[in-house]
Every structure is written in C-alpha cells, then in structure tokens.
Amino acid sequence: MKKRHLLIEFLLIFFFIVLPPVFASKGMPLPGSSLASAAAECVIAFFLQLQHIRAHAFPKRTKKEQFSAAVRGLCWGAVCLGTLMIIFAAVQALSLAAGAGHAAQSPVQFDSAGISAWICMAASLAAGAFFEEVLYRQYLPETVKELAGSGRKAAVWEAELISAAAFALAHRYLGWIAVFNAALCGASLRICREKTGSVYAGAAAHFVYNSTLVLFSVLLEKVV
C-alpha cells in the first residue's frame, strides 16, 4: 500500500474508531456493547488482520514450525493472562487501600438472567478482545512506525506511546484508576504480541481476563 493511501486509511480509523471511545462518558453506548456493534468490530478486525497478512507475505511454515509457534503462543498467552490477573489484583488492592472504590469494573453491563444473555456476553467479549488486540497491539503501533519511518529510532517509541495511550484512555469512562489499569494491561498484551508474532494468544488472554471481570462483577453483586 502506498504511503499516502496508508495515511488516509490511518486517519479515518484514528478519527472514527480510535478517538470516539476516548471521549465516551459513563452511560454512553460503547463499541461491543451489543451484538450488532460486536459484529461490526469483527468485520473491522478481520479486515485489518487480512491486510496485515497480505502486507507481510508470511512464508509457509512446516508442521514442526507450526507446532513450535502454537506452543510459544500457549506459553506466552498463559504468562500474559497471569500478568493481567496480577495487575488487576494489585491495582484493585491499591484502589481499596486508597479508599477509591473498585479499581476496575465489568467491561460489559448485562442482565445475567438467562442463557441467551451469557451467550451474547461471551460473543461481545470475544469480538471486543480480538478487535482491541488487532487495533491497539498491531495496527496502531505498526502503522505509526511505518508512517514515521522505520529507520528512525524515535518512531518505535512514538508508535508504542500512541497505541498505549489510545488503549488506556479508551477506558476513561470507567474512571482514571481503570485508565491506569488498562495502561499496565496493554503493555503486557503488547509484549505478548511481540513475543508470539501474532494477536491470537493475546486475544485469548484478553477474552479470559474480561470474562473473569464480568464473573467477578456478577458474583460481587450477588454477595452485596
């Protein structure tokens, strides 16, 4: 893709997809909050993922290489999930110690009664996890580096800071503690993306993490 076309595509995605969550307020309908928006996220994520695969022309792997990649993905996915849980527990503890309330809230608010509600929740969380990994951990940093010039060392830091800040601020509607929590989790997921060379392990860890937050939120409501 020519650099000018890539810049136009980047600006469209940045202004119409990346920026809206940053300015969202509590109570506003958010991407992934319904099956329709979750489906839209899937379409966008698959488009960006296919574009990434075509642009890099990955060589065909042998079965041994595929097995090694799968094992590496499982290992780093497990490490990433454990790190996300530790970050959540640490930020939650600091928040409660400071008297600020709960550090993180459920990423999806839903009526927990009925199997259909749980199916919709799982679909929304899966779509959201894959969408965010493709957008924030792959598309944004890689595209910014390409536009800024891969030969510039500063371009790497610019790309990482822009994508990390965009992901963290997308959680501003949950409060600044959630922004801090998202910044730490985003860094862990970005490392997972770099170590595995794909977004799939991080997306799986992200999905399990968000699902755990939902279950935690539901259980807390029932206890209280």
Solvent accessible surface area in square Angstrom, and as a share of the most:
residue,aa,sasa,rsa
1,M,133,0.59
2,K,147,0.62
3,K,114,0.48
4,R,179,0.65
5,H,92,0.41
6,L,11,0.06
7,L,78,0.39
8,I,91,0.46
9,E,26,0.12
10,F,22,0.09
11,L,75,0.37
12,L,97,0.48
13,I,16,0.08
14,F,48,0.20
15,F,112,0.47
16,F,149,0.62
17,I,39,0.20
18,V,1,0.00
19,L,45,0.22
20,P,66,0.41
21,P,16,0.10
22,V,18,0.10
23,F,143,0.59
24,A,3,0.03
25,S,59,0.38
26,K,151,0.64
27,G,78,0.75
28,M,95,0.43
29,P,122,0.77
30,L,36,0.18
31,P,74,0.47
32,G,7,0.07
33,S,65,0.42
34,S,53,0.34
35,L,91,0.45
36,A,79,0.61
37,S,30,0.20
38,A,5,0.04
39,A,55,0.43
40,A,50,0.39
41,E,11,0.05
42,C,39,0.24
43,V,104,0.60
44,I,52,0.26
45,A,0,0.00
46,F,111,0.46
47,F,112,0.47
48,L,4,0.02
49,Q,12,0.05
50,L,97,0.48
51,Q,38,0.17
52,H,25,0.11
53,I,71,0.36
54,R,193,0.71
55,A,80,0.62
56,H,95,0.43
57,A,81,0.63
58,F,111,0.46
59,P,111,0.70
60,K,195,0.83
61,R,119,0.43
62,T,82,0.48
63,K,178,0.75
64,K,164,0.70
65,E,88,0.40
66,Q,95,0.42
67,F,143,0.59
68,S,53,0.34
69,A,19,0.15
70,A,56,0.43
71,V,62,0.35
72,R,92,0.33
73,G,15,0.14
74,L,136,0.68
75,C,73,0.43
76,W,77,0.27
77,G,11,0.11
78,A,67,0.52
79,V,86,0.50
80,C,4,0.02
81,L,44,0.22
82,G,31,0.30
83,T,48,0.28
84,L,0,0.00
85,M,57,0.25
86,I,124,0.63
87,I,23,0.12
88,F,24,0.10
89,A,59,0.46
90,A,48,0.38
91,V,6,0.03
92,Q,18,0.08
93,A,58,0.45
94,L,117,0.58
95,S,5,0.04
96,L,97,0.48
97,A,90,0.70
98,A,84,0.65
99,G,67,0.65
100,A,57,0.44
101,G,35,0.34
102,H,97,0.43
103,A,3,0.02
104,A,12,0.10
105,Q,66,0.29
106,S,7,0.04
107,P,44,0.28
108,V,22,0.13
109,Q,131,0.58
110,F,59,0.25
111,D,104,0.54
112,S,36,0.23
113,A,74,0.58
114,G,46,0.45
115,I,134,0.68
116,S,72,0.47
117,A,19,0.15
118,W,71,0.25
119,I,109,0.56
120,C,50,0.30
121,M,15,0.07
122,A,38,0.30
123,A,44,0.34
124,S,8,0.05
125,L,4,0.02
126,A,47,0.36
127,A,6,0.05
128,G,15,0.14
129,A,1,0.01
130,F,26,0.11
131,F,15,0.06
132,E,36,0.16
133,E,1,0.00
134,V,1,0.00
135,L,1,0.00
136,Y,9,0.03
137,R,6,0.02
138,Q,4,0.02
139,Y,16,0.06
140,L,0,0.00
141,P,0,0.00
142,E,46,0.21
143,T,8,0.05
144,V,13,0.08
145,K,39,0.17
146,E,96,0.43
147,L,36,0.18
148,A,30,0.23
149,G,21,0.20
150,S,104,0.67
151,G,76,0.74
152,R,111,0.41
153,K,182,0.77
154,A,49,0.38
155,A,1,0.00
156,V,67,0.39
157,W,180,0.63
158,E,63,0.28
159,A,0,0.00
160,E,44,0.20
161,L,121,0.60
162,I,70,0.35
163,S,5,0.04
164,A,43,0.33
165,A,49,0.38
166,A,10,0.08
167,F,6,0.03
168,A,6,0.05
169,L,59,0.29
170,A,12,0.09
171,H,38,0.17
172,R,85,0.31
173,Y,41,0.16
174,L,30,0.15
175,G,31,0.30
176,W,166,0.58
177,I,52,0.26
178,A,6,0.05
179,V,16,0.09
180,F,106,0.44
181,N,10,0.05
182,A,4,0.03
183,A,39,0.30
184,L,69,0.34
185,C,6,0.04
186,G,6,0.06
187,A,52,0.40
188,S,14,0.09
189,L,2,0.01
190,R,21,0.07
191,I,93,0.47
192,C,1,0.01
193,R,21,0.08
194,E,91,0.41
195,K,105,0.44
196,T,15,0.09
197,G,41,0.39
198,S,31,0.20
199,V,1,0.01
200,Y,116,0.44
201,A,14,0.11
202,G,1,0.01
203,A,11,0.09
204,A,58,0.45
205,A,4,0.03
206,H,8,0.04
207,F,64,0.27
208,V,63,0.36
209,Y,13,0.05
210,N,18,0.09
211,S,20,0.13
212,T,50,0.29
213,L,12,0.06
214,V,1,0.00
215,L,86,0.43
216,F,82,0.34
217,S,25,0.16
218,V,18,0.10
219,L,111,0.55
220,L,55,0.27
221,E,121,0.54
222,K,145,0.62
223,V,126,0.72
224,V,148,0.85
